């Protein structure tokens, strides 16, 4: 078995020596260079399994090296060594493509974990799925051959190669938890826990205890020690769903835990190191909440290093037949009955429906319809779709010459152009006027080719 090789880029000989000794004890060969020029040169001469680079180098910034490696050697994980407490630099490095970061003075135990994950990631790269194929662990929300879903799967694959915090945005029912699980499963933390929590479902008085744990006797009812979600997820991934529902005082504590990579249980006297990757999500517009003072800007900046936007089902209606067949097959397997079929009129009606509840609503509609079904084929009248949303779509299209999808797109395009003209092409103001997020507006501008 070939011994892994690491590249160290730092102009401090003492740091290089410390890192070399640590890596050699882990069975990893190490080579040190002292500037950007030396790093670029040796990268052309030798193949490495990991790169550790200081932020400040004599002939430039470590971010330059991160970008160079991301573009030229995309399979090489690079971790940044930053000054203690300089989260701006760490976040900038992660956005540029760094695998992870470690702060000075270097915590050797944290460094070892980082190195192990990077080496494991290198071993996984030959087993990674193709970008246009669904990643392993696939379930219904990630199914689909539409361009938006192909982009989602490709981005998930890229995110799995990083330890950067991920923010998953999208409407309710679009599959945010499943996307988070797949980022975890495709990455080097796959053998460790994936812990998911809905922040809106935790009583406020128990939030700190649930997240960080508590010591026996720290409050009434604390009859024993409790680890908390951070420590339960140690080595793995912590998925904070509906993070917008965290009260401000907990946002402060969460920010500190993420930045320091340590937690203090309620009633505890010492900080406990914890190694987790944070993935967060919400169906709310966090940017708007930040502007309104309801969500801390510094926390938003910290968790939103990379965004994974999930498209609503109405923007990928061509995926509905595949999703529907998936659900019908699964339901037949679970009930031990013969798989039911969707009639063409029923399928057409599903494709015309707006699905405000997205994939979760499609699943619920099919499950309800099957429960009441007497035959083996689902007919149009068996679906019992809410008439309000159906009527809205039909009323929005007043032309009878084109398919319904084309009519709706034309109506939507005209409404966007009108809003942009009324706001003098101020995208933020136009998005507010249209009642959508700026992200959604940008997606539609690209979709309709509006410049």
HELIX and SHEET records of a PDB file:
HELIX    1   1 UNK A   13  UNK A   25  1                                  13    
HELIX    2   2 UNK A   36  UNK A   45  1                                  10    
HELIX    3   3 UNK A   62  UNK A   72  1                                  11    
HELIX    4   4 UNK A   87  UNK A   96  1                                  10    
HELIX    5   5 UNK A  108  UNK A  124  1                                  17    
HELIX    6   6 UNK A  125  UNK A  127  5                                   3    
HELIX    7   7 UNK A  140  UNK A  142  5                                   3    
HELIX    8   8 UNK A  147  UNK A  159  1                                  13    
HELIX    9   9 UNK A  176  UNK A  185  1                                  10    
HELIX   10  10 UNK A  199  UNK A  201  5                                   3    
HELIX   11  11 UNK A  204  UNK A  206  5                                   3    
HELIX   12  12 UNK A  207  UNK A  212  1                                   6    
HELIX   13  13 UNK A  229  UNK A  232  1                                   4    
HELIX   14  14 UNK A  243  UNK A  245  5                                   3    
HELIX   15  15 UNK A  248  UNK A  260  1                                  13    
HELIX   16  16 UNK A  286  UNK A  291  1                                   6    
HELIX   17  17 UNK A  297  UNK A  303  1                                   7    
HELIX   18  18 UNK A  313  UNK A  319  5                                   7    
HELIX   19  19 UNK A  320  UNK A  335  1                                  16    
HELIX   20  20 UNK A  344  UNK A  352  1                                   9    
HELIX   21  21 UNK A  358  UNK A  372  1                                  15    
HELIX   22  22 UNK A  380  UNK A  382  5                                   3    
HELIX   23  23 UNK A  387  UNK A  396  1                                  10    
HELIX   24  24 UNK A  404  UNK A  422  1                                  19    
HELIX   25  25 UNK A  427  UNK A  434  1                                   8    
HELIX   26  26 UNK A  438  UNK A  448  1                                  11    
SHEET    1   A 5 UNK A  29  UNK A  33  0                                        
SHEET    2   A 5 UNK A   5  UNK A   9  1                                        
SHEET    3   A 5 UNK A  50  UNK A  54  1                                        
SHEET    4   A 5 UNK A  77  UNK A  82  1                                        
SHEET    5   A 5 UNK A 100  UNK A 103  1                                        
SHEET    1   B 2 UNK A  56  UNK A  57  0                                        
SHEET    2   B 2 UNK A  60  UNK A  61 -1                                        
SHEET    1   C 5 UNK A 194  UNK A 198  0                                        
SHEET    2   C 5 UNK A 237  UNK A 241  1                                        
SHEET    3   C 5 UNK A 277  UNK A 282  1                                        
SHEET    4   C 5 UNK A 166  UNK A 169  1                                        
SHEET    5   C 5 UNK A 306  UNK A 309  1                                        
SHEET    1   D 2 UNK A 262  UNK A 263  0                                        
SHEET    2   D 2 UNK A 272  UNK A 273 -1                                        
SHEET    1   E 2 UNK A 341  UNK A 342  0                                        
SHEET    2   E 2 UNK A 377  UNK A 378  1                                        
END                                                                             
